[in-house]
Amino acid sequence: MLSDAGYDVWLANNRGNLYSQRHVNLETDTREYWNFTADSYAKYDNPAFIDYILQNTGENELFYVGYSISTWSFWAMMNYYPSYNTKVRLMVAMAPISTRMYYRSFAKKMVPIRVPLHRLAEFFGMYETMPYDPKNGRIGKIFCNKYAPTKPICAILFFMYAGWDPKQLDKYSLPVILTHVPAGCGNMVIQQLDQAIKSGLFQDVASLASRLPNLVASQQVAWPLWQHLDFLWGIDADRLVYRHVLQYLSDWAPGGRAARSVTAPAAGAPRHPSPADTSSGRADPEQV
């Protein structure tokens, strides 16, 4: 949709997933390769993404649309490097990482035990959480296709992980989804997330929204059971989320409606409104 609307779209992958596992020296079966946390996204990867894009396009600033952990890494990056506020015209946070108060999935129950499980896995030389396996796609085509009698079981397993929202799941797309997910993540990244969640460091999205001096909007998705993966594959994601994102980008583009009306920022403040939370407000139904 962004490309169709005329935007120059750059897709960034966090280190360690299926699409970002190449390293000039290290192999993915070594502990050294997986020795990173989400702080690495904030300190090194996000700034590198932004600088690379701006250097290759000749632009001075860009829009940042983040999903899930990429919202956290964005805000952490801005904490490390406040100067990057001048490089991001508008940030859109979909499914921002926050408190687990509103979780509805089986993943919520796993949080207290995931850290010891990951440590046990690392003892046996397994450093990646939910790695990509090409067999998933083949299994999905057999057991989750539209004619398979086992298709309802596939949907139930999907809901156990993601949260219950049957009206937003296109069950015919499950075989396609399973060819891409899970895509893998480093154990240390998940451990860091779980520790932050259990410590109470992650708070309600409304708490963050109330403290941001340049918030454009904090918008809850208008669907009672909307859950974390619906942002990616929800049947009505176009109508309920993506169109709003496009409208915000249009409004804040150079010469856009909101950009024309913005006043000069106070001394030391970011030049442009950074984050616009178009994903959820106080009661985001489900976070990772």
N, C-alpha and C positions, 0 to 999 in steps of 0.2 A: 504493500500500500504506500509506503514512504517513497519507494522508487517511482511508482506510478504517479505520485503527486509531484515529482520533479526533484526530490531530494537526492543528494549524493550520499549513498548509504555505505557505511563501513561497519562490518560485523566483527566484534572483538571476542575472543575466547579466553577465559581464564586459564592460566597455566594448569596443566594436569588433567584436563578433560580429553576426550577422544580426539578432538580437533587441534589440540595444542600440547603435544607430547614430544616434540622434537627438541633435542638438546645437542649442542656441538660436542660435548664431551661425555655426558652421563647417559646411562641406559635406564629404562623405566623399571627394571627389576632390582634396582639398588636403593638402599636407604637414603643415600646422598641425594638422589634425584628428587625424592619426595620430602626432603627436609625444608619445607616451607609452610607458612600459614597464610591466612587471609590478609595479614599485614603486608605480605609481599605483593598482593594485588594493589594495595593502596600506595605503598612506598615506591614500587618499581613499575608494575605493569600498566596501571591506569595512566600515570604520567607519560609513559612511553607511547601508549596508544594515542593519546591526545597530541603529543608533540609530533609523532610520525604523520598523523592525518593533516595537521595544520601545515607541516613542512611540505607535504606532497600536494596539497591543494592551494597553497598560497593564501589561505584564509587566516584571519586573526582570532576567530572564535568559532565554536560549534555548539550544536545541541547534543546533550547526553541523555539517552533513554536507557535506564537501567532496570534490571529485573532481579528480584530476590537478593542474593548475596552481592550483586553488583551495585545495589543501592548502598549497602553498608560500606563497601570498599570506596565508593565515591565520597561519602561523607568523611571517612577516615583520611582519604587523600587530601581533602580540603583542610582537614585539621593539621596534617603534616605540612602541606604546601598551600597556604592561603592565596598565594599569587595566582594559582590556577583559577580563581574566581574570575579573573579577567579573560580567561580562555574559553569559558563555558557560558554561553548566552542564556541557556535555560536547561535545567535538569528535570527530567520526568522520572519519578520513582514508581515502578509497578511492583506490587507485592513487597513492600519494604520490610526488611528484617526488623522484628520487634518482639515484644513479650509473647510467651506461648499461651497467654490467658485465653486466646480465642481459637486455639488449635482444635480441630475436630478429627484429625486423622490418627491412625495407629502410630504414626511417627512420633506423636507427642508422648506416648507411653514408653517409647524407646529411649528418650533423652536421658533419663537417670542412669541407664546401663550402657550407653554407647561408648563412653570413654573407656571403661575397663574392657569392653569387647574389642575396641580398636587396639588397645595395648596388647591384648592377647593375640590379635591377628598379627601385629608387628613382630611379636616373639617368634611367630612361625614364618616370617618373611613376607607378609602381605601388608603392603603400605597404601593400598588404594581402596577406597570405599565404592562399592557398586560399580566395578569396572565394566566397560563395554564388552559385550560378548556377541559376536555375529550370529551365534545360535539363537539368540532371542528373536531375531527377525524371522528365522526359519520356523521356530516354534509358533510364533504369532500367526504366520500364514497358515499353519495347519490347525491350530486349536482356537484361534480368535477370528477366523474369517467369518463372513456373514452367514455362511451355511453350516458352520460347525455347531453341533449341539453343546459344546463346551464354552461357547462364547459368553454366556452369563457368568461363568466362573472367572473368565478374564476380566470382566468388568468389576466383579467383586474385589479381586486382587488389586486392581487399579485404585478402587475407592479406599481400600485399606491403607494404601500409601498416601493418597492425595487428599482424601476427604470425600464425603458422600455428596454427590451432585449429579444424579443420573440424567437429568434433562439437559445438561450441558456437555455430556460425553457423546461424541459421535462414535458409536461402537464399531461402525464399519471402518473407522480409521485406526483402530487398535493395531492391526498388523503393520501399518506404516509407522506408527509411533514407536513400536517395539524395535524397529530397525535402527532407531536413533538413540533410544534411552533404555537403561541408564547409560550415561556417557562417562562416568567415573569422576572421582574427586579424591584429593589426598586426604588420608586419615587425619593428619594434623589440622587441616582446615575444619573438618567436622568436629574434632575434639575442641578446637578453639570456640566454635559456635556454641557447642553444648555447654562448655564451661561458662561462657558469657550469659547464656540463657538461665542456667541454674543459679548463677550469682546474682541475678536480678539487674545486671547492667543494661540489658535490653528492656526498654520501657514501651508504653503505649505510643502508637504513632501520634496520637493527639498531644502527648507531652512534647514531642519534638516540634510539631506544627505550631504549638503555642509560643515557642521560643524563637522561631525563625523570623528575622526582621523583614525578610523579602519573599515571603511565601506567596505564590500566585493562587493556589487552591489546594485544599485537602478534600478529596472527593471519594466517597465510598461507592463501590460498584453497586448499582441498583439491581441486585439479585440476592435473595436471602441466603442461598446456599453457596454463593460464589467461593471457590477455593483456589489454592495456590496454583495448580496446574491449569485452571480454567483460563488464566491469562495467556497461556500458550495455545491450548486446544479447545477452549470453550466454543460451543456452537455459535453463541451470540457475542463472542469476544469483539468482533467487528463493531457491532452496534453499541455494546456496553462500555468498551474500553478504547479501541483503536481510533474511532472517529473523534473521541474527545482529545486523544493525544494529538492527532493531526490538527485539530482546531487550536490547541495551545501553541503548537509549533508555528502555525500560520499567524497567530496573533502576535507572537514574539519574534517573528522573522524581521529583518531590517525593513522598515517601512510598514510593518504590520500594525494592526489596530492598537494593541497594547504598547508596542514599542514606541509609537508616536506620542503616547500620552504619559510615558514614564518621566518622572522628574529626576533631577541630578541626585545621586546618592550622597549620603552624609560622608564626611571625611572618614576614611578607613573602611567604609562599607563596600561590599561587592558591587561592581558596576551594573550587574543585571540580576534579576531575580533568579536564584538558584534554589532550592528544589521545588518543583511543582509536583505534588503527590496526586496523580490522577488515578491511583489504584485503590486507595482506601482511606477511610478516616479512622475514627476511634475503633470501630468494630470490624476491622478486616477479618473475615471469617477464618482464614487459615494462613499461617506463615510457615516457612520451612523450619 
